[in-house]
Amino acid sequence: PVWHVSTEGSDLTGNGSEESPFATIQTAIDSSSDGDTVLVAVGTYIENINFNGKDIAVIGEDKETTIIDGNQSGSVVTFDNGEDSTTILSGFTITNGNAEFAGNQHPYFSGGGILFHNGSSPTIENMIITNNNGNSGGGISCVFGSSPTLNNVIISNNGAEDSGGGMMCSFSSSPALTHVIFTGNSAAWRGGGIGVSSSGSNPTFTNVT
């Protein structure tokens, strides 16, 4: 099945069809099952989404004009249930996430734009991750054995209060990056573009600026 999302849709009366789309991406994810596809029309969606371990593809119509805005309310996108490479996120701008250190949370658990946690290693392609903030991993944080694949991604103007302005890799997390651009990211301590901890993380970079 294919689930449709549009800014003109409705979570109350929509059924996820092309003729009657949902209004939010999370509602489509919650309605989907493994193997399904969620198609998201151009527009700005103010929400924070979690794939909840589902083997699905969430695809935006155009990466520059299909925007998920986290509204400064934590990570914009979260993968924390062991999603693998067959789980796909493609065709979006991820922005305005703010995952600050809180309580007894480890500072590497942030990831203002995208948080990969708990062995989550999905495929991220044709994306822009911009203007997000976190304690460590302003744009992206990969922790506890999370090794996503990133293809054709721009990671720009993200900030970290600790390490890894653009991306942080820690606790045996080894993402594979191909055709990725880091630009304008900053960190208060180290790794303005990318921070890699000494805890068994070995990312690979192919055609990365």
C-alpha positions, 0 to 999 in steps of 0.5 A, spaced: 500 500 500 501 507 498 499 512 503 499 519 501 500 526 505 498 533 504 498 539 507 491 540 504 489 533 507 486 531 514 487 526 519 480 526 522 477 525 515 482 522 511 484 515 509 491 516 506 488 515 499 491 519 494 484 522 493 483 523 501 490 524 504 492 525 511 495 531 514 501 529 518 507 524 516 506 521 523 499 519 522 501 515 515 507 512 519 502 509 524 497 507 519 503 503 515 505 496 515 512 493 513 513 494 506 509 500 505 510 507 502 508 514 504 508 519 499 508 526 502 506 532 497 510 539 497 509 543 503 511 544 510 509 539 516 510 542 523 512 535 526 517 530 530 516 523 527 518 516 529 519 510 524 517 506 530 521 500 527 517 500 521 520 497 514 517 503 510 519 508 505 517 515 506 518 519 500 518 527 499 516 530 493 521 535 492 527 535 497 527 543 497 520 544 498 518 538 502 519 540 509 519 537 516 519 543 521 521 540 528 518 546 531 524 546 536 521 540 540 526 535 540 529 531 534 525 532 527 526 525 525 527 519 530 530 512 528 530 508 535 528 501 534 533 497 529 530 500 523 535 497 517 537 499 510 530 497 507 527 503 511 528 509 507 527 516 508 528 521 502 526 527 498 526 532 504 529 538 508 529 537 515 530 543 519 528 547 526 530 541 530 532 542 537 535 536 541 538 539 547 541 535 553 536 534 559 536 530 565 540 524 565 540 523 558 547 522 555 549 528 551 550 524 545 543 522 545 541 528 541 541 529 534 537 535 532 535 533 525 535 526 525 537 521 531 539 514 530 539 510 536 539 503 538 542 499 532 538 503 527 541 503 520 536 506 515 537 509 508 537 516 508 538 519 501 536 526 497 536 530 503 537 537 506 539 537 513 539 544 515 539 549 521 538 544 527 541 544 534 543 539 539 548 538 545 552 533 540 550 532 533 546 538 531 544 535 524 545 528 526 547 523 531 548 516 531 549 512 537 549 505 540 551 501 533 547 505 529 550 505 522 545 509 517 547 509 509 547 517 507 547 518 499 546 525 496 545 529 502 547 536 504 548 537 512 548 545 513 548 550 518 547 546 524 550 547 531 552 543 537 553 545 544 558 540 545 561 536 539 559 534 532 556 540 529 554 537 523 554 529 525 556 525 531 558 518 531 559 514 537 558 508 541 560 503 535 556 507 530 559 507 523 555 510 518 557 510 510 556 517 507 557 518 499 556 524 496 555 528 502 556 536 503 558 539 510 558 546 510 557 552 515 556 547 521 559 549 528 560 546 535 563 549 541 568 544 543 570 539 537 568 536 530 564 542 527 563 538 521 563 531 524 565 528 531 567 521 531 568 518 538 573 513 540 568 508 542 568 503 536 565 508 531 568 507 524 564 511 519 566 511 511 566 517 507 566 517 499 566 523 495 564 527 501 566 535 502 
